[in-house]
């Protein structure tokens, strides 16, 4: 009976592992009109946190609204490290102007997967855009439903839907992709401005002026114009930043839009509202009249680049021993330039532990003293800056170890991932040593990605299925 029970448990765990692996393989986002997470990846939304690197990963419980993420966490699908998406005000997010009536909603899948269905919801008339999104914000009867037929979609997929006509102004569109053979769905919120009906607007949006960065006097921003054949340089419009105030990221897009409107007979730039295009602080769109040969406009920023910084970081060891509660992290830097050096040490949770500064002229020996040192994996971050403001950074991973503890290991996780087998020992980010369980569990030790760290020792939600903590 004991052997039978163990086999059954092993089979159940393997099934759970398979399900998690399948879930991790399914990722996608709404690309048109660009979702809140995709606007973060594009730089149109700022202050987004981790979602800017993985807009495809907003995954949570399925079958909204009966279940799914909690009220106030709908935009992030309840994923804590995407919580920035849950902030909701009338002005927080970049919006896309659309019309009621026929609307194309496009998905891009970084890892497509069998699909149960796609459902689209819209905020109610009179919803409060300054309160966190909750079920009460939405009309819970989806305005568009597309059967997935339990088939894998292509990498890019477009659904033709019909946007309700009793909406205007700012609304949030919620798209839910229900994966066919897992218990999860992918959630995408899209910030839109509904501007009348779709009966043939006189203006076509062909580009964006994003408030991507602050600029300095002398920097140039240029609107580059293209048709189906290629670039049309004779139609380019440029504006040069004249004052520090006008180089602010919320100011220069408006200045470029004003210049476009003053100098071009074929382009208009600004914010479209009831047929009127007005330059405004922050993001501005670029328009042409319907039927124009111009197909797109790109914004180019030309800056004076600082002198490139070149330096070498030498002598960083893989491990430093802790002696009487203290560790000394010593290293050397060399360069042919005179550079200001800032060196900082961060633990596995990205907490700054200690730091130092120095001036590098040919060669510089530096050391960081870690008081009350704890075993674990750390990041040494060295930033060098020259007199012209140019910077360069180098980062090294190192481990602080207690020589008196049983710290023998084969790899620093996840190095050597493909070779892990039963009995393999790794040093994890928490400074502890973990041993891979034997067959039939050892396969889970090799399952890892940044987007799916379920089996990372000491950290992932399912690490105990794969690992045994052996020290300390």
C-alpha positions in Angstrom: 0.0 0.0 0.0 2.8 2.4 0.8 4.5 1.9 -2.6 1.2 2.3 -4.4 0.5 5.6 -2.5 3.9 7.0 -3.4 3.4 6.1 -7.1 0.0 7.8 -7.1 1.4 10.9 -5.6 4.3 11.0 -8.0 1.9 10.6 -10.9 -0.3 13.4 -9.5 2.7 15.7 -9.1 3.9 15.0 -12.6 0.4 15.8 -13.9 0.5 19.1 -12.0 4.0 19.8 -13.4 2.7 19.2 -17.0 -0.2 21.6 -16.4 2.1 24.3 -15.1 4.5 23.8 -18.0 1.7 24.1 -20.5 0.4 27.2 -18.7 3.9 28.8 -18.8 4.1 28.2 -22.6 0.9 30.2 -23.3 1.5 34.0 -23.6 0.0 36.8 -25.5 -1.1 40.5 -25.5 -3.5 42.7 -27.4 -1.4 44.6 -30.0 -4.1 46.7 -31.7 -5.4 48.9 -30.2 -2.3 48.6 -28.0 -3.1 47.3 -24.5 -2.0 49.0 -21.4 0.8 46.5 -20.9 2.0 46.8 -24.6 2.0 50.6 -24.3 4.4 50.1 -21.3 6.6 47.9 -23.5 6.5 50.6 -26.2 7.4 53.4 -23.8 4.2 55.3 -24.3 3.2 54.4 -20.7 5.9 55.0 -18.1 6.4 53.9 -14.5 5.1 50.5 -15.3 7.5 48.2 -13.4 8.2 44.7 -14.6 5.3 44.5 -17.2 7.4 46.6 -19.6 9.6 43.6 -20.2 6.9 41.0 -20.6 3.5 42.5 -21.7 2.5 39.0 -22.7 2.5 37.5 -19.2 -0.6 39.0 -17.5 -2.1 35.6 -16.5 -4.6 34.8 -13.9 -7.6 32.6 -12.9 -10.1 31.9 -15.7 -13.8 32.5 -16.3 -14.1 36.2 -15.5 -16.4 37.6 -14.1 -17.7 34.6 -12.1 -14.2 33.9 -10.9 -10.9 35.4 -12.1 -8.8 38.1 -10.4 -10.2 40.1 -7.5 -11.8 43.5 -7.9 -9.0 46.2 -8.0 -6.6 43.7 -9.5 -8.3 43.0 -12.8 -5.7 44.9 -14.9 -2.8 42.9 -13.4 -4.8 39.6 -13.3 -3.9 39.5 -9.6 -0.1 39.1 -10.4 1.6 41.0 -7.6 4.7 42.1 -9.6 2.4 43.6 -12.2 0.5 45.7 -9.6 1.4 49.0 -11.3 -1.2 48.2 -13.9 -3.9 48.5 -11.3 -3.5 52.2 -10.9 -6.5 53.9 -12.4 -7.1 57.6 -13.0 -8.5 59.6 -15.9 -5.0 60.7 -16.9 -2.6 57.9 -15.9 -2.5 55.9 -19.1 -1.9 56.6 -22.8 -5.1 56.2 -24.8 -6.0 55.2 -28.3 -8.8 57.0 -30.2 -11.3 54.6 -31.7 -14.9 54.9 -33.1 -18.0 53.0 -32.3 -19.1 50.3 -34.7 -16.8 47.9 -36.4 -13.4 47.5 -34.6 -10.5 45.1 -35.2 -8.9 43.7 -32.0 -5.6 42.0 -32.7 -3.5 39.7 -30.5 0.2 38.8 -30.7 1.1 35.5 -29.2 4.7 35.0 -28.1 3.7 31.4 -27.3 0.3 30.4 -28.8 -1.8 27.7 -27.2 -5.1 26.0 -27.6 -7.9 28.4 -26.9 -11.4 28.0 -25.4 -12.6 31.5 -26.3 -11.9 35.2 -26.4 -14.3 37.6 -24.7 -14.3 41.3 -24.7 -15.9 43.6 -22.1 -16.3 47.4 -21.9 -16.7 49.8 -19.0 -20.3 51.0 -18.4 -21.6 54.4 -19.4 -20.9 56.8 -16.5 -18.1 54.5 -15.0 -15.7 56.3 -12.6 -12.2 56.4 -14.3 -10.6 57.5 -11.0 -11.4 54.3 -9.1 -9.6 50.9 -9.4 -11.2 48.6 -12.0 -13.8 46.3 -10.5 -16.6 44.2 -11.8 -19.0 47.0 -11.2 -17.0 49.1 -13.6 -17.8 46.9 -16.6 -20.8 45.7 -18.5 -20.4 42.1 -17.6 -22.2 41.0 -20.7 -19.3 40.8 -23.2 -19.9 42.9 -26.4 -17.9 40.4 -28.4 -17.2 36.6 -28.0 -15.1 34.5 -30.3 -15.0 30.7 -30.0 -11.4 29.4 -29.9 -12.5 25.9 -31.0 -9.8 24.6 -28.7 -7.3 25.3 -31.5 -3.9 27.0 -31.5 -4.2 30.5 -32.9 -1.6 31.8 -35.4 1.1 34.1 -34.0 -1.0 37.1 -34.9 -4.8 37.0 -34.8 -7.4 39.6 -35.4 -11.1 39.6 -34.3 -13.7 41.8 -36.0 -16.0 43.0 -33.3 -18.7 45.7 -32.9 -18.1 48.4 -30.4 -21.4 49.6 -28.7 -22.7 52.9 -29.9 -23.8 54.2 -26.5 -20.3 55.0 -25.4 -18.1 58.1 -25.8 -15.0 59.5 -24.2 -12.6 57.5 -22.1 -13.3 53.8 -21.6 -11.4 50.6 -20.7 -11.8 47.6 -23.0 -11.0 44.3 -21.2 -9.9 41.3 -23.4 -9.9 37.8 -21.8 -8.2 34.9 -23.6 -9.2 31.7 -22.0 -6.6 29.0 -22.6 -8.2 25.8 -23.6 -6.6 23.2 -21.5 -5.4 25.0 -18.4 -7.2 26.7 -15.5 -5.9 30.2 -16.4 -6.7 33.1 -18.7 -4.7 36.0 -20.0 -6.1 39.5 -19.2 -5.5 42.6 -21.3 -6.9 46.1 -20.6 -6.9 48.6 -23.4 -7.3 52.4 -22.7 -9.4 53.9 -25.4 -11.1 57.2 -26.2 -14.3 56.6 -28.2 -14.8 59.5 -30.6 -18.1 59.2 -32.4 -19.2 56.5 -34.9 -17.2 54.7 -37.5 -18.7 56.3 -40.6 -15.5 57.4 -42.2 -13.4 59.9 -40.2 -11.7 62.6 -42.2 -8.4 62.0 -40.4 -6.2 58.8 -40.3 -3.7 58.2 -37.5 -0.3 57.4 -39.1 2.1 57.9 -36.2 2.8 58.9 -32.6 5.0 61.4 -30.8 5.8 59.6 -27.5 7.0 61.5 -24.4 9.8 58.9 -24.2 12.6 60.9 -22.5 13.8 64.3 -21.4 16.0 66.2 -23.9 18.7 68.9 -23.7 19.1 72.1 -25.6 20.5 71.4 -29.0 18.9 68.0 -29.3 16.7 67.6 -32.5 13.4 65.8 -32.8 12.3 65.0 -36.4 9.1 63.7 -37.9 10.1 61.3 -40.7 7.4 60.6 -43.3 6.9 57.4 -45.3 4.6 56.1 -48.1 4.3 52.5 -49.4 7.5 52.9 -51.4 9.7 54.3 -48.7 10.8 57.5 -46.9 9.8 60.9 -48.2 12.7 63.1 -46.9 11.3 66.2 -48.5 8.3 66.1 -46.1 10.3 65.7 -42.9 9.7 68.3 -40.2 12.3 69.0 -37.5 12.4 71.1 -34.3 15.4 71.9 -32.1 15.2 72.0 -28.3 15.9 75.6 -27.4 15.6 75.6 -23.5 15.9 73.1 -20.7 12.2 73.6 -19.9 11.2 72.8 -23.5 13.3 69.6 -23.3 10.9 68.2 -20.7 9.4 64.9 -21.9 5.9 66.4 -21.5 6.7 69.6 -23.4 8.8 68.8 -26.5 6.2 66.5 -28.1 3.7 69.5 -28.0 6.4 71.7 -29.5 7.1 69.3 -32.4 3.3 68.9 -33.0 3.0 72.7 -33.2 5.9 72.8 -35.7 4.3 70.1 -37.8 1.1 72.0 -38.0 2.9 75.3 -38.9 5.2 73.9 -41.5 3.4 71.0 -43.2 0.4 71.1 -45.6 -0.1 67.3 -45.4 0.3 66.5 -41.7 -1.5 67.5 -38.6 -0.3 66.6 -35.1 -2.0 66.7 -31.7 -4.9 65.1 -29.9 -8.0 64.4 -32.0 -11.3 65.5 -30.3 -14.5 65.8 -32.2 -12.7 66.3 -35.5 -10.3 68.9 -34.1 -6.6 68.2 -33.7 -4.9 70.2 -31.0 -1.3 69.9 -29.8 -1.1 69.0 -26.1 1.4 68.1 -23.4 2.6 64.5 -23.5 1.7 62.1 -26.2 0.5 63.5 -29.6 -0.7 61.6 -32.6 0.2 62.5 -36.2 -2.7 62.4 -38.8 -3.2 62.7 -42.5 -6.4 63.2 -44.4 -8.1 60.0 -45.5 -6.8 58.9 -48.8 -3.4 60.4 -48.4 -0.4 58.4 -49.9 1.4 58.8 -46.5 1.2 55.6 -44.6 3.3 56.3 -41.4 5.3 59.0 -39.6 8.1 58.1 -37.2 9.7 60.4 -34.6 13.5 60.5 -34.5 15.5 62.0 -31.7 19.0 63.1 -32.5 21.3 63.9 -29.5 24.9 64.7 -29.0 26.2 61.4 -27.7 28.7 61.6 -24.8 32.1 60.1 -25.2 31.9 56.3 -24.9 33.1 55.0 -21.6 35.5 52.0 -21.7 36.8 50.2 -18.6 37.6 46.7 -17.4 36.4 45.1 -14.2 38.9 42.5 -13.0 39.5 40.0 -10.2 35.8 39.5 -9.2 35.7 35.9 -7.7 32.7 33.6 -7.8 32.8 33.3 -4.0 34.0 35.2 -1.0 34.2 33.7 2.5 32.5 35.1 5.5 35.0 35.4 8.5 33.7 36.4 11.9 30.5 37.8 10.3 32.3 39.9 7.8 33.1 39.5 4.1 35.7 41.5 2.0 34.8 41.8 -1.7 37.9 43.0 -3.5 38.4 43.8 -7.2 40.3 45.9 -9.6 39.4 48.3 -12.4 41.5 49.5 -15.4 40.9 52.2 -18.1 42.8 54.6 -20.3 40.3 57.3 -19.3 39.8 59.2 -16.0 36.6 58.0 -14.6 34.4 58.3 -11.5 33.6 54.9 -10.2 30.6 53.9 -8.1 30.5 50.3 -6.8 27.4 48.9 -5.0 26.5 45.4 -3.7 22.9 44.1 -3.8 21.5 41.0 -2.3 19.2 38.5 -4.1 16.1 40.7 -3.1 17.8 43.7 -4.7 18.4 45.4 -1.4 21.5 47.6 -1.4 24.0 46.2 1.1 27.0 48.5 0.8 28.8 50.7 -1.7 31.9 52.9 -2.3 33.3 55.4 -4.8 36.6 56.2 -6.3 38.5 57.8 -9.1 40.0 55.6 -11.8 43.0 56.7 -13.6 44.8 53.8 -15.3 44.2 51.4 -12.4 42.2 51.3 -9.2 41.8 48.7 -6.5 38.5 48.8 -4.6 37.0 46.8 -1.8 33.6 46.5 -0.2 33.2 45.4 3.4 30.0 43.5 4.2 29.2 43.7 7.9 26.9 41.0 9.4 27.3 39.1 6.1 24.8 36.4 5.2 25.5 33.6 2.8 23.8 34.0 -0.5 24.1 35.3 -4.1 24.8 38.9 -4.6 25.2 41.4 -7.5 28.2 43.7 -7.8 27.2 46.7 -9.8 30.0 49.0 -11.0 29.1 52.3 -12.9 31.8 54.4 -14.5 31.2 58.0 -15.6 33.5 60.3 -17.6 33.7 64.1 -17.3 31.3 64.5 -20.3 28.5 62.6 -18.5 29.0 59.4 -20.4 28.4 56.2 -18.4 28.9 52.5 -18.6 27.9 49.7 -16.2 29.2 46.2 -15.5 27.5 43.7 -13.2 29.0 40.6 -11.7 27.3 37.8 -9.7 29.1 36.5 -6.7 28.4 34.4 -3.6 29.2 35.0 0.0 29.7 31.6 1.7 30.2 30.4 5.3 33.2 28.1 5.2 32.0 26.5 8.4 28.7 25.4 7.0 28.0 22.5 4.7 28.1 24.6 1.5 29.4 22.1 -1.0 27.5 22.5 -4.3 27.9 21.8 -8.0 26.4 24.9 -9.6 25.1 28.4 -8.7 21.5 28.1 -9.8 20.5 28.2 -12.7 23.9 27.7 -14.3 24.3 24.2 -15.8 20.5 23.8 -15.8 20.5 21.2 -18.5 22.8 18.8 -16.6 20.8 18.7 -13.3 19.9 15.2 -12.2 19.1 13.5 -8.9 21.8 14.4 -6.3 22.9 17.6 -8.0 23.5 20.3 -5.5 23.0 24.1 -6.3 23.6 27.3 -4.4 20.3 29.2 -4.6 19.7 32.9 -4.4 18.8 32.7 -0.6 22.4 31.4 0.1 21.2 27.9 0.9 22.2 24.7 -0.8 19.6 22.5 -2.4 19.8 18.9 -3.7 17.8 17.7 -6.7 15.4 14.9 -5.8 16.0 11.5 -7.5 13.8 10.0 -10.2 10.9 10.5 -10.9 11.2 14.1 -9.6 14.6 15.1 -11.1 13.1 16.4 -14.4 11.5 19.2 -12.5 14.9 20.5 -11.4 15.6 21.4 -15.1 12.4 23.4 -15.5 13.1 27.1 -15.2 12.7 30.4 -17.1 12.5 34.0 -15.9 8.8 34.0 -16.8 8.1 30.7 -15.1 10.3 30.2 -12.0 7.9 27.7 -10.4 10.6 25.2 -9.4 13.4 27.7 -8.5 14.9 26.2 -5.2 13.7 28.1 -2.2 11.8 30.6 -4.2 9.3 29.1 -6.7 5.8 28.1 -5.7 6.5 24.4 -6.3 10.2 24.1 -5.4 9.6 21.4 -2.8 8.4 19.1 -5.5 11.9 19.1 -7.0 14.5 20.0 -4.3 15.6 19.2 -0.8 17.2 22.0 1.3 20.5 20.6 2.7 22.3 23.6 4.1 22.3 25.8 6.0 
